[in-house]
Amino acid sequence: MTGDGGFLVEDFLDAVSAQLDRTQDALAAKAKVRPLMFALRTLSLDLQVFVTMGDDGTVRLRSAQPGETGSSTLKLDFTTITRPMVEENTVSLAMAQAPTLQEAGLDQQQQHALERVGVRNVAQLQALRSSGAGVDGIARLTEGLVPADRLRTALRFGRPELLHVAPVPPAPAPAAPAAPAPAPPVVLMPPGTQRLQVVGRNLLARGVAPTVRLAGQPLETSATEDDGLIAHLPPGLSAAGALEIDLGDEEPVRYHLAVEDGNGKPAETWLPEAVS
């Protein structure tokens, strides 16, 4: 906003659009935790403003003060559009990266003359010439403000050119193999054990009880609380196996379950499975 209280139309629309984007992002996050929400369906604004045209060709607005007469009513209606509609009606990113008209040597008046026919960079100028308008036709569209020779100079500025040729460096040597994952901790249990006690914290924070698996098979659980649960082992268990406790957060916690041999040692020799 300038010292006289005026503001550009695009600055006002950008500010409203940015705040609507933030509202949409907040609604997307809220949808993860709430089944029913309220959203803004349409937005309509009536602005009492004074409209002026700057020397640079920009339209500037100034809000009317209380009791001030002679202002105009500017009506703005915002609606929603989908991604395909945006992609269909906007300039491609490749074309947007082309040199600007200023970089091509055109002065401000010549730039404005071309912007009136939709040309804002050299790539769009080339596209207009290739469409059949030709250099002389484009010059006539600008009512002679951009002579044909200036257009040809700008078009040459946007031609492909080579700047450097160099050999491609060799590919880097392959990285050393990652160190093997550490072996999971061993849980020793006496022969005939039928239940395992799992103690933790915030186990129900995600609203779902942890899943306990032995050798890939889920175990029945009971007495599930926020700080612990009981896992029931299959009857007749005598061999070791991989025990996994899935807390619903990234990788499950892994242990190796083994039966004691009577001397406080596993009843069998085992090798833990590699963690994928």
Backbone as CSV, one residue per row, in Angstrom:
resi,resn,N_x,N_y,N_z,CA_x,CA_y,CA_z,C_x,C_y,C_z
1,MET,0.852,-1.190,0.000,0.000,0.000,0.000,0.890,1.243,0.000
2,THR,0.536,2.221,-0.822,1.323,3.439,-0.940,0.915,4.429,0.142
3,GLY,1.625,5.594,0.157,1.350,6.591,1.171,-0.034,7.184,1.068
4,ASP,-0.649,7.157,-0.133,-1.992,7.713,-0.285,-3.076,6.689,0.019
5,GLY,-2.690,5.513,0.522,-3.675,4.491,0.862,-4.090,3.636,-0.313
6,GLY,-3.499,3.832,-1.478,-3.868,3.052,-2.651,-3.179,1.695,-2.666
7,PHE,-3.754,0.758,-3.402,-3.167,-0.576,-3.526,-3.464,-1.115,-4.910
8,LEU,-2.574,-1.986,-5.387,-2.733,-2.593,-6.700,-3.770,-3.706,-6.652
9,VAL,-4.477,-3.889,-7.758,-5.496,-4.936,-7.816,-4.872,-6.299,-7.567
10,GLU,-3.714,-6.582,-8.210,-3.112,-7.904,-8.053,-2.618,-8.145,-6.630
11,ASP,-2.159,-7.063,-5.951,-1.728,-7.236,-4.560,-2.902,-7.619,-3.667
12,PHE,-4.047,-7.005,-3.890,-5.231,-7.321,-3.094,-5.692,-8.750,-3.345
13,LEU,-5.748,-9.152,-4.620,-6.193,-10.511,-4.946,-5.203,-11.548,-4.435
14,ASP,-3.898,-11.249,-4.522,-2.894,-12.190,-4.002,-3.052,-12.376,-2.501
15,ALA,-3.316,-11.285,-1.780,-3.469,-11.383,-0.329,-4.685,-12.228,0.039
16,VAL,-5.819,-12.006,-0.638,-7.020,-12.802,-0.366,-6.779,-14.263,-0.716
17,SER,-6.134,-14.505,-1.865,-5.871,-15.879,-2.291,-4.967,-16.604,-1.313
18,ALA,-3.941,-15.917,-0.801,-3.017,-16.552,0.144,-3.743,-16.947,1.431
19,GLN,-4.646,-16.078,1.919,-5.373,-16.413,3.142,-6.367,-17.549,2.906
20,LEU,-6.986,-17.601,1.733,-7.866,-18.723,1.418,-7.076,-20.021,1.309
21,ASP,-5.847,-19.952,0.778,-4.997,-21.150,0.709,-4.692,-21.668,2.106
22,ARG,-4.383,-20.749,3.034,-4.090,-21.182,4.398,-5.318,-21.810,5.054
23,THR,-6.507,-21.264,4.766,-7.736,-21.855,5.287,-7.941,-23.255,4.737
24,GLN,-7.667,-23.437,3.450,-7.818,-24.755,2.836,-6.843,-25.757,3.441
25,ASP,-5.609,-25.332,3.699,-4.633,-26.227,4.320,-5.091,-26.637,5.717
26,ALA,-5.642,-25.685,6.467,-6.132,-26.004,7.806,-7.296,-26.990,7.748
27,LEU,-8.195,-26.837,6.770,-9.317,-27.762,6.624,-8.826,-29.156,6.263
28,ALA,-7.781,-29.244,5.434,-7.236,-30.550,5.071,-6.685,-31.271,6.287
29,ALA,-6.043,-30.514,7.196,-5.524,-31.129,8.418,-6.670,-31.520,9.353
30,LYS,-7.687,-30.656,9.466,-8.801,-30.937,10.366,-9.594,-32.157,9.911
31,ALA,-9.632,-32.415,8.597,-10.372,-33.568,8.068,-9.801,-34.888,8.556
32,LYS,-8.545,-34.887,9.024,-7.934,-36.117,9.519,-8.507,-36.536,10.877
33,VAL,-9.065,-35.589,11.620,-9.510,-35.899,12.982,-10.991,-35.631,13.209
34,ARG,-11.681,-34.972,12.274,-13.097,-34.677,12.471,-13.892,-35.173,11.273
35,PRO,-14.991,-35.942,11.520,-15.773,-36.460,10.388,-16.645,-35.423,9.715
36,LEU,-17.015,-34.328,10.422,-17.907,-33.314,9.865,-17.292,-31.948,10.062
37,MET,-17.247,-31.164,8.995,-16.671,-29.821,9.079,-17.548,-28.859,8.301
38,PHE,-17.254,-27.580,8.468,-17.923,-26.531,7.716,-16.874,-25.805,6.883
39,ALA,-17.189,-25.553,5.615,-16.239,-24.925,4.710,-16.910,-23.741,4.016
40,LEU,-16.092,-22.833,3.531,-16.570,-21.670,2.796,-16.901,-22.084,1.367
41,ARG,-18.168,-21.941,0.976,-18.578,-22.388,-0.356,-18.334,-21.304,-1.405
42,THR,-18.726,-20.088,-1.119,-18.498,-18.980,-2.044,-18.050,-17.765,-1.250
43,LEU,-17.388,-16.849,-1.934,-16.943,-15.602,-1.307,-17.228,-14.463,-2.266
44,SER,-18.005,-13.493,-1.806,-18.369,-12.337,-2.622,-18.014,-11.073,-1.852
45,LEU,-17.319,-10.154,-2.528,-16.897,-8.907,-1.900,-17.377,-7.726,-2.733
46,ASP,-17.907,-6.735,-2.067,-18.268,-5.458,-2.692,-17.382,-4.385,-2.070
47,LEU,-16.510,-3.774,-2.871,-15.574,-2.777,-2.380,-15.977,-1.393,-2.882
48,GLN,-16.017,-0.433,-1.973,-16.232,0.961,-2.344,-14.849,1.598,-2.499
49,VAL,-14.450,1.858,-3.748,-13.083,2.300,-4.012,-13.072,3.423,-5.041
50,PHE,-11.956,4.139,-5.039,-11.644,5.086,-6.099,-10.583,4.448,-6.987
51,VAL,-10.801,4.497,-8.266,-9.930,3.829,-9.230,-9.090,4.866,-9.957
52,THR,-7.770,4.657,-9.988,-6.860,5.537,-10.717,-5.942,4.698,-11.591
53,MET,-5.415,5.314,-12.637,-4.484,4.651,-13.548,-3.121,5.314,-13.397
54,GLY,-2.100,4.491,-13.087,-0.763,5.020,-12.920,-0.066,5.252,-14.247
55,ASP,1.036,5.996,-14.190,1.801,6.257,-15.407,2.408,4.989,-15.994
56,ASP,2.585,3.974,-15.155,3.161,2.720,-15.634,2.116,1.763,-16.175
57,GLY,0.853,2.223,-16.293,-0.197,1.386,-16.852,-0.894,0.497,-15.853
58,THR,-0.592,0.637,-14.567,-1.232,-0.198,-13.558,-2.484,0.474,-13.024
59,VAL,-3.461,-0.346,-12.678,-4.701,0.132,-12.070,-4.533,0.088,-10.562
60,ARG,-4.797,1.223,-9.893,-4.623,1.307,-8.450,-5.959,1.663,-7.807
61,LEU,-6.249,1.009,-6.676,-7.483,1.232,-5.955,-7.201,1.926,-4.628
62,ARG,-8.162,2.738,-4.187,-8.086,3.358,-2.861,-9.438,3.227,-2.194
63,SER,-9.462,2.684,-0.990,-10.723,2.480,-0.278,-11.365,3.815,0.066
64,ALA,-12.676,3.894,-0.118,-13.406,5.111,0.221,-13.509,5.254,1.733
65,GLN,-13.329,6.454,2.230,-13.423,6.733,3.663,-14.884,7.033,4.034
66,PRO,-15.244,6.907,5.293,-16.628,7.201,5.712,-17.037,8.616,5.307
67,GLY,-18.198,8.721,4.668,-18.717,10.011,4.250,-18.163,10.506,2.933
68,GLU,-17.204,9.812,2.346,-16.603,10.235,1.082,-17.499,9.773,-0.059
69,THR,-17.807,10.655,-0.981,-18.708,10.342,-2.098,-17.927,10.220,-3.393
70,GLY,-18.617,9.666,-4.396,-18.034,9.553,-5.731,-17.245,8.276,-5.959
71,SER,-17.268,7.341,-5.013,-16.514,6.095,-5.181,-17.260,5.134,-6.094
72,SER,-16.547,4.163,-6.596,-17.121,3.117,-7.444,-17.280,1.838,-6.628
73,THR,-18.237,1.010,-7.021,-18.447,-0.287,-6.373,-17.766,-1.363,-7.211
74,LEU,-16.787,-2.009,-6.625,-16.074,-3.094,-7.291,-16.566,-4.412,-6.708
75,LYS,-17.167,-5.252,-7.541,-17.719,-6.532,-7.089,-16.759,-7.655,-7.475
76,LEU,-16.400,-8.467,-6.485,-15.505,-9.599,-6.710,-16.192,-10.866,-6.215
77,ASP,-16.277,-11.865,-7.079,-16.817,-13.179,-6.714,-15.715,-14.209,-6.879
78,PHE,-15.415,-14.930,-5.804,-14.396,-15.980,-5.844,-15.087,-17.324,-6.008
79,THR,-14.535,-18.159,-6.861,-15.067,-19.500,-7.058,-13.917,-20.490,-7.030
80,THR,-14.235,-21.762,-7.048,-13.211,-22.804,-6.991,-12.951,-23.359,-8.391
81,ILE,-11.710,-23.732,-8.636,-11.341,-24.371,-9.893,-10.484,-25.586,-9.577
82,THR,-10.492,-26.549,-10.479,-9.732,-27.778,-10.280,-8.359,-27.670,-10.922
83,ARG,-7.486,-28.607,-10.571,-6.134,-28.590,-11.121,-6.135,-28.685,-12.658
84,PRO,-6.943,-29.583,-13.297,-6.953,-29.592,-14.773,-7.335,-28.241,-15.376
85,MET,-8.251,-27.515,-14.731,-8.639,-26.200,-15.252,-7.473,-25.226,-15.168
86,VAL,-6.693,-25.297,-14.081,-5.533,-24.418,-13.948,-4.507,-24.743,-15.015
87,GLU,-4.213,-26.047,-15.186,-3.186,-26.445,-16.149,-3.596,-26.121,-17.578
88,GLU,-4.897,-26.169,-17.861,-5.372,-25.907,-19.215,-5.312,-24.428,-19.567
89,ASN,-5.408,-23.564,-18.563,-5.537,-22.128,-18.833,-4.361,-21.295,-18.355
90,THR,-3.224,-21.926,-18.061,-2.048,-21.187,-17.650,-0.877,-21.524,-18.559
91,VAL,0.117,-20.665,-18.528,1.301,-20.841,-19.357,2.163,-21.959,-18.767
92,SER,2.746,-22.784,-19.634,3.593,-23.865,-19.157,4.824,-23.298,-18.454
93,LEU,5.378,-24.077,-17.527,6.552,-23.623,-16.798,7.736,-23.435,-17.735
94,ALA,7.834,-24.286,-18.756,8.941,-24.147,-19.709,8.880,-22.811,-20.437
95,MET,7.667,-22.390,-20.846,7.530,-21.109,-21.542,7.749,-19.945,-20.577
96,ALA,7.359,-20.113,-19.313,7.526,-19.043,-18.336,8.992,-18.755,-18.034
97,GLN,9.890,-19.713,-18.325,11.311,-19.531,-18.052,12.038,-18.807,-19.186
98,ALA,11.330,-18.468,-20.247,11.956,-17.795,-21.385,12.398,-16.384,-20.997
99,PRO,13.340,-15.782,-21.751,13.772,-14.412,-21.455,12.600,-13.440,-21.495
100,THR,12.641,-12.438,-20.624,11.579,-11.439,-20.588,11.759,-10.447,-21.733
101,LEU,10.714,-9.669,-21.968,10.796,-8.637,-23.002,11.829,-7.577,-22.631
102,GLN,11.973,-7.289,-21.353,12.980,-6.326,-20.918,14.386,-6.844,-21.211
103,GLU,14.608,-8.141,-20.945,15.913,-8.734,-21.235,16.206,-8.728,-22.725
104,ALA,15.146,-8.762,-23.545,15.329,-8.727,-24.997,15.558,-7.309,-25.519
105,GLY,15.595,-6.296,-24.636,15.935,-4.948,-25.050,14.764,-4.043,-25.360
106,LEU,13.532,-4.447,-25.056,12.375,-3.606,-25.338,12.131,-2.655,-24.175
107,ASP,11.764,-1.404,-24.508,11.501,-0.437,-23.450,10.124,-0.677,-22.851
108,GLN,9.782,0.107,-21.808,8.543,-0.136,-21.071,7.311,0.055,-21.940
109,GLN,7.327,1.066,-22.789,6.167,1.308,-23.657,5.978,0.153,-24.629
110,GLN,7.065,-0.368,-25.174,6.972,-1.490,-26.102,6.514,-2.763,-25.374
111,GLN,6.970,-2.926,-24.147,6.522,-4.088,-23.371,5.021,-4.033,-23.139
112,HIS,4.492,-2.863,-22.778,3.057,-2.731,-22.537,2.267,-2.974,-23.819
113,ALA,2.798,-2.530,-24.954,2.102,-2.741,-26.225,1.982,-4.234,-26.536
114,LEU,3.022,-5.008,-26.232,2.967,-6.455,-26.490,2.127,-7.169,-25.441
115,GLU,2.154,-6.671,-24.185,1.340,-7.302,-23.151,-0.141,-7.190,-23.466
116,ARG,-0.548,-6.148,-24.201,-1.958,-5.998,-24.558,-2.420,-7.109,-25.488
117,VAL,-1.507,-7.733,-26.219,-1.866,-8.854,-27.099,-1.426,-10.179,-26.484
118,GLY,-1.154,-10.189,-25.179,-0.873,-11.432,-24.480,0.563,-11.894,-24.496
119,VAL,1.501,-11.058,-24.934,2.908,-11.455,-25.027,3.664,-10.826,-23.863
120,ARG,4.274,-11.690,-23.011,5.032,-11.207,-21.866,6.484,-11.658,-21.866
121,ASN,6.848,-12.571,-22.747,8.244,-12.982,-22.853,8.547,-13.391,-24.289
122,VAL,9.806,-13.732,-24.523,10.241,-14.015,-25.891,9.603,-15.292,-26.419
123,ALA,9.400,-16.302,-25.563,8.791,-17.547,-26.022,7.373,-17.313,-26.534
124,GLN,6.604,-16.463,-25.853,5.251,-16.146,-26.319,5.303,-15.329,-27.603
125,LEU,6.311,-14.492,-27.739,6.479,-13.733,-28.980,6.766,-14.672,-30.146
126,GLN,7.615,-15.676,-29.925,7.902,-16.656,-30.959,6.660,-17.470,-31.309
127,ALA,5.868,-17.819,-30.278,4.655,-18.592,-30.530,3.664,-17.790,-31.352
128,LEU,3.539,-16.479,-31.074,2.626,-15.637,-31.832,3.089,-15.509,-33.281
129,ARG,4.384,-15.349,-33.497,4.887,-15.264,-34.874,4.638,-16.578,-35.611
130,SER,4.871,-17.729,-34.941,4.696,-19.023,-35.596,3.235,-19.339,-35.871
131,SER,2.315,-18.671,-35.176,0.897,-18.944,-35.392,0.388,-18.402,-36.716
132,GLY,1.225,-17.625,-37.397,0.832,-17.058,-38.675,0.770,-15.550,-38.676
133,ALA,0.951,-14.951,-37.515,0.884,-13.483,-37.451,2.072,-12.852,-38.146
134,GLY,3.256,-13.481,-38.048,4.443,-12.911,-38.666,4.923,-11.671,-37.939
135,VAL,6.144,-11.245,-38.253,6.721,-10.083,-37.587,5.952,-8.813,-37.950
136,ASP,5.643,-8.636,-39.233,4.922,-7.427,-39.649,3.518,-7.375,-39.045
137,GLY,2.877,-8.548,-38.932,1.541,-8.581,-38.340,1.561,-8.208,-36.870
138,ILE,2.597,-8.678,-36.153,2.708,-8.324,-34.737,2.947,-6.824,-34.587
139,ALA,3.774,-6.258,-35.463,4.031,-4.821,-35.403,2.743,-4.029,-35.604
140,ARG,1.873,-4.500,-36.513,0.605,-3.802,-36.717,-0.313,-3.958,-35.509
141,LEU,-0.260,-5.133,-34.841,-1.084,-5.338,-33.647,-0.703,-4.359,-32.542
142,THR,0.555,-3.960,-32.507,1.003,-2.990,-31.492,0.829,-1.553,-31.971
143,GLU,0.140,-1.376,-33.088,-0.116,-0.045,-33.661,1.191,0.694,-33.921
144,GLY,2.220,-0.059,-34.303,3.495,0.543,-34.672,4.383,0.921,-33.509
145,LEU,3.950,0.659,-32.266,4.791,1.009,-31.120,6.039,0.124,-31.038
146,VAL,5.938,-1.088,-31.586,7.091,-1.985,-31.624,7.410,-2.241,-33.090
147,PRO,8.425,-1.571,-33.656,8.745,-1.757,-35.073,9.179,-3.181,-35.374
148,ALA,9.089,-3.554,-36.638,9.429,-4.914,-37.048,10.887,-5.234,-36.759
149,ASP,11.805,-4.261,-36.945,13.209,-4.551,-36.693,13.479,-4.829,-35.214
150,ARG,12.754,-4.130,-34.304,12.920,-4.406,-32.881,12.374,-5.783,-32.536
151,LEU,11.294,-6.183,-33.197,10.744,-7.515,-32.972,11.723,-8.588,-33.434
152,ARG,12.374,-8.375,-34.576,13.333,-9.373,-35.075,14.524,-9.493,-34.122
153,THR,14.962,-8.356,-33.574,16.069,-8.399,-32.611,15.672,-9.177,-31.363
154,ALA,14.446,-8.942,-30.876,13.972,-9.669,-29.696,13.830,-11.158,-29.980
155,LEU,13.367,-11.498,-31.182,13.213,-12.911,-31.532,14.564,-13.606,-31.628
156,ARG,15.573,-12.906,-32.134,16.920,-13.500,-32.203,17.473,-13.728,-30.796
157,PHE,17.071,-12.870,-29.855,17.546,-13.020,-28.478,17.062,-14.334,-27.864
158,GLY,15.905,-14.793,-28.314,15.352,-16.012,-27.744,15.700,-17.272,-28.491
159,ARG,16.568,-17.185,-29.533,16.919,-18.386,-30.279,17.800,-19.306,-29.455
160,PRO,17.726,-20.631,-29.680,18.627,-21.556,-28.978,20.087,-21.257,-29.318
161,GLU,20.960,-21.413,-28.350,22.382,-21.219,-28.572,23.168,-22.109,-27.615
162,LEU,24.385,-22.460,-28.035,25.263,-23.273,-27.212,26.219,-22.373,-26.448
163,LEU,26.383,-22.649,-25.175,27.277,-21.858,-24.345,28.522,-22.619,-23.916
164,HIS,28.441,-23.937,-23.807,29.574,-24.680,-23.264,29.405,-26.157,-23.585
165,VAL,30.515,-26.817,-23.879,30.532,-28.266,-24.083,31.644,-28.832,-23.220
166,ALA,31.338,-29.853,-22.437,32.334,-30.432,-21.532,32.021,-31.897,-21.330
167,PRO,33.040,-32.695,-21.020,32.789,-34.125,-20.784,31.998,-34.330,-19.501
168,VAL,31.215,-35.376,-19.500,30.457,-35.727,-18.304,31.395,-36.420,-17.322
169,PRO,31.473,-35.960,-16.088,32.372,-36.609,-15.119,31.940,-38.045,-14.874
170,PRO,32.903,-38.914,-14.548,32.542,-40.313,-14.304,31.603,-40.446,-13.116
171,ALA,30.837,-41.496,-13.166,29.897,-41.743,-12.072,30.667,-42.037,-10.791
172,PRO,30.170,-41.585,-9.661,30.858,-41.865,-8.396,30.876,-43.358,-8.091
173,ALA,31.886,-43.771,-7.362,32.003,-45.172,-6.985,30.808,-45.570,-6.128
174,PRO,30.362,-46.815,-6.270,29.212,-47.251,-5.463,29.513,-47.147,-3.978
175,ALA,28.503,-46.772,-3.254,28.658,-46.620,-1.807,28.884,-47.970,-1.146
176,ALA,29.598,-47.939,-0.049,29.851,-49.170,0.685,28.543,-49.734,1.203
177,PRO,28.421,-51.056,1.240,27.164,-51.650,1.731,26.883,-51.228,3.165
178,ALA,25.620,-51.054,3.436,25.214,-50.626,4.778,25.523,-51.720,5.797
179,ALA,25.835,-51.277,6.986,26.120,-52.234,8.052,24.867,-53.034,8.381
180,PRO,25.009,-54.309,8.685,23.826,-55.119,9.000,23.095,-54.573,10.217
181,ALA,21.799,-54.745,10.191,20.988,-54.259,11.308,21.338,-55.021,12.580
182,PRO,21.329,-54.365,13.724,21.642,-55.065,14.968,20.606,-56.141,15.273
183,ALA,21.057,-57.204,15.937,20.151,-58.285,16.284,19.119,-57.790,17.286
184,PRO,17.866,-58.229,17.156,16.839,-57.798,18.106,17.101,-58.394,19.482
185,PRO,16.631,-57.726,20.542,16.823,-58.270,21.893,16.105,-59.604,22.063
186,VAL,16.658,-60.449,22.945,16.100,-61.777,23.183,15.190,-61.724,24.416
187,VAL,14.002,-62.312,24.262,13.070,-62.473,25.379,13.028,-63.961,25.725
188,LEU,13.575,-64.342,26.897,13.593,-65.737,27.347,12.383,-66.005,28.234
189,MET,11.738,-67.144,28.007,10.567,-67.496,28.820,10.688,-68.942,29.255
190,PRO,10.196,-69.246,30.440,10.238,-70.629,30.909,9.351,-71.522,30.053
191,PRO,9.679,-72.818,29.971,8.811,-73.737,29.225,7.393,-73.711,29.785
192,GLY,6.416,-73.797,28.892,5.018,-73.800,29.299,4.411,-72.428,29.469
193,THR,5.176,-71.375,29.214,4.620,-70.022,29.339,3.467,-69.842,28.350
194,GLN,2.376,-69.289,28.806,1.193,-69.113,27.959,0.870,-67.646,27.656
195,ARG,1.431,-66.733,28.444,1.107,-65.320,28.224,2.370,-64.467,28.337
196,LEU,2.378,-63.387,27.602,3.451,-62.393,27.668,2.859,-61.076,28.128
197,GLN,3.565,-60.412,29.024,3.140,-59.086,29.477,3.929,-58.030,28.716
198,VAL,3.234,-57.144,28.042,3.843,-56.051,27.291,3.583,-54.761,28.057
199,VAL,4.631,-54.114,28.495,4.514,-52.882,29.275,5.020,-51.713,28.429
200,GLY,4.314,-50.611,28.418,4.726,-49.458,27.618,4.112,-48.179,28.139
201,ARG,3.939,-47.249,27.243,3.380,-45.944,27.579,2.704,-45.378,26.347
202,ASN,1.539,-44.798,26.538,0.765,-44.203,25.431,0.455,-45.234,24.350
203,LEU,0.202,-46.467,24.761,-0.044,-47.523,23.772,-1.344,-47.316,23.010
204,LEU,-2.278,-46.567,23.582,-3.564,-46.329,22.924,-3.668,-44.904,22.380
205,ALA,-2.522,-44.234,22.218,-2.541,-42.831,21.780,-3.155,-42.670,20.398
206,ARG,-3.034,-43.677,19.539,-3.573,-43.580,18.180,-4.984,-44.145,18.080
207,GLY,-5.567,-44.507,19.228,-6.935,-44.998,19.218,-7.064,-46.461,18.851
208,VAL,-5.961,-47.143,18.561,-5.978,-48.550,18.179,-4.945,-49.278,19.019
209,ALA,-5.314,-50.466,19.519,-4.382,-51.233,20.333,-3.237,-51.761,19.487
210,PRO,-2.026,-51.898,20.051,-0.907,-52.465,19.303,-1.212,-53.889,18.852
211,THR,-0.580,-54.285,17.755,-0.706,-55.640,17.225,0.551,-56.413,17.566
212,VAL,0.373,-57.590,18.148,1.496,-58.443,18.531,1.514,-59.649,17.599
213,ARG,2.646,-59.923,16.974,2.775,-61.046,16.042,3.955,-61.916,16.453
214,LEU,3.788,-63.232,16.328,4.850,-64.205,16.564,5.039,-64.996,15.283
215,ALA,6.250,-64.918,14.722,6.550,-65.588,13.441,5.559,-65.159,12.364
216,GLY,5.155,-63.916,12.396,4.259,-63.389,11.370,2.791,-63.583,11.646
217,GLN,2.430,-64.356,12.680,1.025,-64.630,12.978,0.575,-63.754,14.149
218,PRO,-0.568,-63.065,14.029,-1.036,-62.209,15.128,-1.447,-63.041,16.337
219,LEU,-1.162,-62.516,17.513,-1.528,-63.157,18.758,-2.748,-62.479,19.357
220,GLU,-3.543,-63.252,20.058,-4.690,-62.689,20.768,-4.179,-61.869,21.952
221,THR,-4.800,-60.705,22.184,-4.407,-59.840,23.291,-5.601,-59.572,24.187
222,SER,-5.303,-59.233,25.443,-6.351,-58.903,26.399,-5.792,-57.917,27.412
223,ALA,-6.675,-57.425,28.296,-6.288,-56.469,29.337,-5.496,-55.307,28.760
224,THR,-5.949,-54.831,27.597,-5.230,-53.759,26.925,-5.507,-52.424,27.604
225,GLU,-4.452,-51.793,28.068,-4.539,-50.484,28.685,-3.515,-49.570,28.020
226,ASP,-3.531,-48.289,28.432,-2.597,-47.334,27.844,-1.153,-47.641,28.216
227,ASP,-0.959,-48.384,29.328,0.398,-48.682,29.769,0.764,-50.154,29.664
228,GLY,-0.069,-50.979,29.030,0.311,-52.376,28.893,-0.807,-53.237,28.350
229,LEU,-0.450,-54.495,28.020,-1.423,-55.468,27.550,-0.864,-56.864,27.788
230,ILE,-1.719,-57.884,27.611,-1.327,-59.280,27.736,-1.486,-59.940,26.375
231,ALA,-0.417,-60.620,25.891,-0.442,-61.361,24.633,-0.478,-62.852,24.960
232,HIS,-1.402,-63.598,24.353,-1.588,-65.023,24.615,-0.806,-65.830,23.569
233,LEU,0.059,-66.711,24.051,0.882,-67.534,23.171,0.117,-68.772,22.733
234,PRO,0.427,-69.307,21.552,-0.237,-70.544,21.118,0.172,-71.703,22.020
235,PRO,-0.712,-72.651,22.251,-0.384,-73.788,23.136,0.723,-74.653,22.534
236,GLY,1.546,-75.224,23.423,2.592,-76.134,22.982,3.779,-75.451,22.355
237,LEU,3.956,-74.147,22.576,5.087,-73.437,21.972,6.393,-73.917,22.593
238,SER,7.316,-74.364,21.743,8.603,-74.846,22.254,9.785,-74.311,21.466
239,ALA,9.532,-73.698,20.325,10.625,-73.216,19.476,10.696,-71.699,19.533
240,ALA,11.847,-71.169,19.146,12.031,-69.725,19.120,11.326,-69.124,17.918
241,GLY,11.103,-67.818,17.958,10.461,-67.147,16.847,10.622,-65.648,16.936
242,ALA,10.356,-64.982,15.822,10.455,-63.529,15.771,9.187,-62.926,16.346
243,LEU,9.344,-62.066,17.359,8.228,-61.396,18.002,8.208,-59.939,17.551
244,GLU,7.068,-59.469,17.017,6.917,-58.091,16.547,5.746,-57.440,17.268
245,ILE,5.946,-56.213,17.697,4.884,-55.426,18.319,4.716,-54.163,17.482
246,ASP,3.596,-54.073,16.798,3.324,-52.958,15.884,2.529,-51.895,16.632
247,LEU,3.166,-50.745,16.847,2.529,-49.628,17.549,1.819,-48.676,16.601
248,GLY,1.818,-49.018,15.301,1.172,-48.144,14.317,2.002,-46.941,13.947
249,ASP,3.299,-46.981,14.263,4.173,-45.838,13.995,5.461,-46.352,13.363
250,GLU,5.578,-46.190,12.042,6.764,-46.605,11.305,7.000,-48.108,11.482
251,GLU,8.242,-48.510,11.762,8.584,-49.919,11.847,8.123,-50.521,13.170
252,PRO,7.697,-51.821,13.162,7.342,-52.464,14.436,8.587,-52.696,15.288
253,VAL,8.367,-52.819,16.593,9.450,-53.132,17.523,9.662,-54.649,17.483
254,ARG,10.911,-55.071,17.290,11.203,-56.489,17.091,11.974,-57.072,18.277
255,TYR,11.602,-58.290,18.646,12.302,-59.083,19.656,12.478,-60.492,19.105
256,HIS,13.306,-61.302,19.805,13.399,-62.718,19.481,12.950,-63.493,20.706
257,LEU,11.856,-64.229,20.540,11.272,-64.986,21.632,11.872,-66.389,21.651
258,ALA,12.402,-66.809,22.820,13.024,-68.124,22.935,12.623,-68.776,24.247
259,VAL,12.572,-70.111,24.225,12.232,-70.898,25.411,13.519,-71.286,26.128
260,GLU,13.546,-71.154,27.468,14.726,-71.499,28.247,14.963,-73.002,28.237
261,ASP,16.235,-73.380,28.364,16.588,-74.805,28.428,16.742,-75.299,29.851
262,GLY,16.368,-74.478,30.830,16.537,-74.857,32.215,17.747,-74.238,32.864
263,ASN,18.657,-73.724,32.049,19.868,-73.077,32.565,19.876,-71.574,32.266
264,GLY,18.731,-71.037,31.959,18.664,-69.613,31.645,19.190,-69.262,30.273
265,LYS,19.271,-70.241,29.364,19.750,-70.000,28.004,18.701,-70.480,27.023
266,PRO,18.743,-69.940,25.756,17.782,-70.412,24.765,17.920,-71.903,24.528
267,ALA,16.776,-72.544,24.279,16.781,-73.991,24.075,17.293,-74.377,22.710
268,GLU,17.539,-73.433,21.846,18.025,-73.749,20.501,18.956,-72.651,20.018
269,THR,19.826,-72.985,19.070,20.665,-71.989,18.432,19.836,-71.264,17.385
270,TRP,19.909,-69.945,17.333,19.060,-69.203,16.407,19.854,-68.078,15.771
271,LEU,19.387,-67.674,14.622,19.948,-66.528,13.913,18.793,-65.570,13.625
272,PRO,18.871,-64.349,14.102,17.779,-63.394,13.853,17.644,-63.088,12.372
273,GLU,16.376,-62.902,11.956,16.126,-62.515,10.574,16.597,-61.083,10.351
274,ALA,17.134,-60.824,9.124,17.573,-59.459,8.799,16.379,-58.536,8.771
275,VAL,16.546,-57.377,9.332,15.462,-56.378,9.319,15.436,-55.725,7.950
276,SER,14.283,-55.785,7.300,14.192,-55.206,5.956,14.088,-53.716,6.049
